[in-house]
Amino acid sequence: MNKFRLSFRLLAIAIFTFAFASMANAQASRTWVSGVGDDVNPCSRTAPCKTWAGAISKTAACGEIDALDPGGYGAVTITKSITLDGTGTFASILASLTTGITINAASTDVITIRGISINGFCNGLRAMNILQAKTVNIEDCVMFRFAGPGIRIAESNDMQITIRNTVIRDNTGAGIDATTSSGLIKGTIENSSFNGNSQGIHAKGNTRLTADHCVFSGNTNNGVIAEGIGGVAVVNVTNSQVHNNTNGVQALTGGSVVRLNGNDIFTNSGTGALVGAGGVIDTWGNNRIFSNGVDNCPGCSAKGVS
């Protein structure tokens, strides 16, 4: 009987230990980070983690990490569908000598980055490095002072990127630098600003981007450039302001295209709309291109409205 009781107790202890370990290792659908949190915590609302990286391993795929209060939540690598949300909390990443957010997920994964400030401290590599995903959504973010581009996209598959209400400024590289070796990058950019970069948007091979109600200002080279490096690049610019860059927009090499509709392109020191060798600029004739070093749209292809 004593042996039976001892065996029963040992079995009960084993079951309890296994259950506790399973609970401890379970991933939550929503986790939390706080400036006064600790990454040894379970990342719950009442026991938050300290960093995005600390919380991401405790968050299930398709889950969400929310910031509770102001804090520097550190650089992070994302390898699964997830949302990082710092809305209304002054959530930030200080990415000195590194990349703020690296995305290297499956080609079926969807990632959303919302309400985060990413500071490169003048020596960071880039705010975001997107290597693979199905869809990346960037909303209400600020990315600034990087030694490279704000957002680098170097995909090898099809990908969709959506950027809304975001500011990318004062980076040594382009605001967005996008290319893919195979597949196609498609993107929509709305109500966003690209100021003080080397290029506002630099679309390279196999990239199709549309920028609507955006501002491209003070970039040291072009506000927008489509350049056929490794494939045709196309950028549609609509209802936007392009000013105080060297050139306003440029299409260059390989049949790459910039399409213009309803824009104000002014006070660029070079050419407002520059058709480079092998490039095409289509205009619907409703753009105001004035007060540039070279005005109007020499060499552009005029398009009608049907």
C-alpha positions in Angstrom: 0.0 0.0 0.0 2.8 2.4 0.9 4.5 1.7 -2.4 1.2 2.4 -4.2 0.8 5.7 -2.4 4.4 6.7 -3.2 4.0 5.8 -6.9 0.7 7.8 -7.0 2.4 10.8 -5.4 5.3 10.6 -7.8 2.9 10.4 -10.8 0.9 13.4 -9.5 4.1 15.4 -9.1 5.2 14.5 -12.7 1.8 15.4 -14.1 1.8 18.8 -12.3 5.4 19.5 -13.4 4.6 18.7 -17.0 1.4 20.8 -16.9 3.3 23.8 -15.4 6.1 23.5 -18.0 3.5 23.4 -20.8 1.8 26.5 -19.4 5.1 28.3 -19.1 6.1 27.5 -22.6 2.7 28.3 -24.2 2.7 31.2 -26.5 0.0 33.9 -26.0 -2.0 35.5 -28.8 -1.3 39.0 -27.2 1.7 40.0 -25.2 2.9 43.3 -23.7 6.1 45.3 -23.3 6.9 48.1 -20.9 9.8 50.4 -20.2 9.9 49.0 -16.7 9.3 45.3 -17.8 11.6 42.3 -17.7 12.2 39.7 -20.4 12.0 36.9 -17.8 8.3 37.8 -17.3 5.6 36.0 -19.2 4.9 39.2 -21.1 1.3 39.4 -19.8 -0.5 42.7 -19.1 0.4 42.6 -15.5 3.9 41.2 -16.0 5.2 42.7 -19.2 8.5 42.1 -21.0 11.2 44.7 -21.6 11.9 44.3 -25.3 10.2 43.3 -28.6 12.8 40.5 -28.9 12.0 39.2 -25.4 8.2 39.2 -26.2 8.3 37.7 -29.7 9.3 34.2 -28.6 6.4 34.2 -26.2 3.9 35.4 -28.8 2.0 33.0 -31.1 2.2 33.3 -34.9 -0.5 35.8 -36.0 -0.4 37.3 -32.5 0.3 40.9 -31.3 2.8 42.6 -29.1 1.6 45.9 -27.6 3.5 48.6 -25.8 2.1 49.8 -22.5 4.1 53.0 -22.0 7.1 55.0 -23.4 10.2 53.0 -23.8 13.1 51.9 -26.0 12.2 48.4 -26.9 15.2 47.4 -28.8 16.0 45.9 -32.3 14.1 42.8 -33.3 14.1 40.1 -36.0 10.7 38.9 -37.1 10.4 35.4 -38.5 6.6 34.8 -38.4 3.2 36.6 -38.9 2.9 39.2 -36.1 1.9 42.8 -35.2 4.1 45.2 -33.2 2.0 48.1 -32.0 3.3 51.1 -30.1 0.4 53.4 -30.9 0.1 56.3 -28.5 2.9 55.3 -26.1 6.1 56.9 -27.6 7.4 53.4 -28.3 10.8 53.5 -30.0 13.8 51.5 -31.2 17.3 53.1 -30.9 19.3 51.1 -33.5 22.9 52.2 -33.1 25.2 50.2 -35.4 22.4 47.8 -36.3 19.1 47.4 -38.1 16.0 48.4 -36.2 13.6 45.7 -37.5 14.7 42.8 -39.7 11.9 40.8 -41.4 12.9 37.3 -42.6 9.6 35.4 -42.4 7.9 32.8 -44.6 6.6 33.8 -48.0 3.1 33.3 -46.5 3.5 35.5 -43.5 1.9 38.9 -42.8 3.7 41.5 -40.6 2.3 44.8 -39.3 4.5 47.5 -37.7 2.4 50.3 -36.2 3.1 53.4 -34.1 6.9 53.0 -33.6 9.7 55.5 -33.8 13.0 54.0 -35.1 16.1 56.2 -34.6 19.4 55.3 -36.3 21.6 57.5 -34.0 23.4 58.6 -37.2 25.3 55.2 -37.4 22.5 52.6 -37.7 22.4 50.3 -40.7 18.8 50.8 -41.7 15.4 51.2 -40.0 13.9 48.1 -41.6 15.5 45.3 -43.7 12.8 43.2 -45.4 14.1 40.0 -46.7 11.0 37.8 -47.0 7.3 38.0 -46.2 4.0 37.8 -48.0 2.8 41.3 -46.8 4.3 44.0 -44.7 2.1 46.8 -43.4 3.8 49.9 -41.9 1.5 52.4 -40.3 2.1 55.7 -38.3 5.8 55.2 -37.9 8.9 57.5 -38.0 12.3 56.3 -39.3 15.3 58.7 -39.2 19.0 59.3 -39.0 20.3 56.0 -40.5 23.7 55.6 -42.3 21.8 53.5 -44.9 18.3 53.5 -46.2 15.2 53.9 -44.1 13.5 50.8 -45.6 15.5 48.3 -47.6 13.5 45.6 -49.5 15.6 42.8 -50.9 13.1 40.1 -51.6 13.5 36.9 -53.7 9.7 36.3 -54.0 6.5 38.2 -54.6 5.7 40.6 -51.8 3.2 43.3 -51.0 4.1 46.4 -48.9 1.6 49.0 -47.6 2.9 52.2 -46.0 0.5 54.7 -44.4 1.0 57.9 -42.4 4.7 57.4 -42.1 7.7 59.7 -42.1 11.1 58.6 -43.4 13.7 61.4 -43.1 17.3 62.4 -42.8 18.8 59.1 -43.8 22.1 58.8 -45.7 20.5 56.2 -48.0 17.2 56.3 -49.8 13.9 56.6 -47.9 12.8 53.3 -49.6 15.3 51.2 -51.5 13.5 48.3 -53.2 14.5 45.5 -55.4 13.9 41.7 -56.0 16.0 39.2 -57.8 12.8 37.3 -58.8 9.1 37.7 -58.2 7.5 41.1 -58.0 7.4 43.8 -55.2 4.1 45.6 -55.2 3.4 48.5 -52.9 1.0 51.3 -51.9 2.3 54.4 -50.1 -0.2 56.9 -48.7 0.0 60.1 -46.8 3.7 59.7 -46.1 6.8 62.0 -46.2 10.3 61.3 -47.5 12.5 64.2 -46.6 16.3 64.8 -46.4 17.3 61.3 -47.7 19.6 60.6 -50.7 16.6 59.5 -52.7 13.0 59.7 -51.5 12.0 56.4 -53.2 14.5 54.4 -55.2 12.6 51.6 -57.0 14.9 49.1 -58.7 14.3 45.8 -60.6 10.8 44.2 -60.5 9.3 46.8 -58.3 5.8 48.4 -58.7 5.0 51.2 -56.3 2.2 53.7 -56.1 2.7 56.9 -53.9 -0.5 58.9 -53.3 -0.8 62.1 -51.3 2.9 62.0 -50.3 5.6 64.6 -49.9 9.2 64.2 -51.3 11.3 67.1 -50.2 14.9 68.0 -49.6 16.4 64.7 -50.9 19.9 65.2 -52.1 19.3 63.4 -55.4 15.8 62.6 -56.6 12.5 62.8 -55.0 11.5 59.6 -56.8 13.6 57.4 -59.1 12.7 54.3 -61.1 15.9 52.6 -62.2 16.0 49.3 -64.2 18.7 47.5 -62.2 17.9 43.8 -62.6 14.5 44.4 -64.1 11.9 47.0 -64.9 10.8 49.4 -62.1 7.6 51.3 -62.2 6.5 54.1 -59.8 3.1 55.8 -60.0 3.1 59.2 -58.3 -0.3 60.8 -57.8 -1.6 63.9 -55.9 1.8 64.5 -54.3 4.3 67.3 -53.7 7.8 67.0 -55.0 10.0 69.9 -54.2 13.5 71.1 -53.1 15.3 68.0 -54.3 18.0 67.9 -57.0 15.6 66.3 -59.5 12.0 65.9 -58.8 11.4 62.6 -60.5 13.6 60.5 -62.8 13.2 57.3 -64.9 16.4 55.6 -65.9 17.4 52.5 -67.9 15.8 49.3 -68.9 12.4 50.8 -69.8 11.7 51.8 -66.2 8.7 54.1 -65.8 7.5 57.0 -63.6 3.8 57.9 -64.1 2.6 61.3 -63.0 -0.9 62.4 -62.2 -2.0 65.5 -60.4 1.3 66.4 -58.8 3.0 69.7 -57.8 6.7 69.4 -58.8 8.5 72.7 -58.0 11.7 74.4 -56.9 13.9 71.3 -57.6 17.4 72.6 -58.4 17.8 70.3 -61.4 15.0 69.0 -63.7 11.5 68.7 -62.4 10.8 65.5 -64.4 13.9 63.9 -65.9 13.8 61.3 -68.6 17.1 59.5 -68.3 18.6 57.1 -70.8 16.3 54.2 -71.3 13.6 55.5 -69.0 10.0 56.6 -69.6 8.0 59.3 -67.8 4.2 59.2 -68.6 2.2 62.3 -67.6 -1.5 62.8 -67.9 -0.9 66.5 -68.5 -2.4 67.7 -65.2 0.8 68.1 -63.2 2.2 71.6 -62.3 5.9 71.5 -63.0 7.3 74.9 -62.3 10.2 76.9 -60.7 12.7 74.1 -61.3 16.1 74.3 -62.9 14.4 72.8 -66.0 10.6 73.0 -66.1 7.8 71.3 -68.0 8.5 67.6 -68.9 11.0 67.4 -71.8 11.0 64.0 -73.3 7.9 62.8 -71.4 5.2 60.7 -73.0 1.8 62.5 -72.8 -1.2 60.3 -71.9 -4.8 61.1 -72.4 -7.8 60.2 -70.2 -10.2 57.7 -71.8 
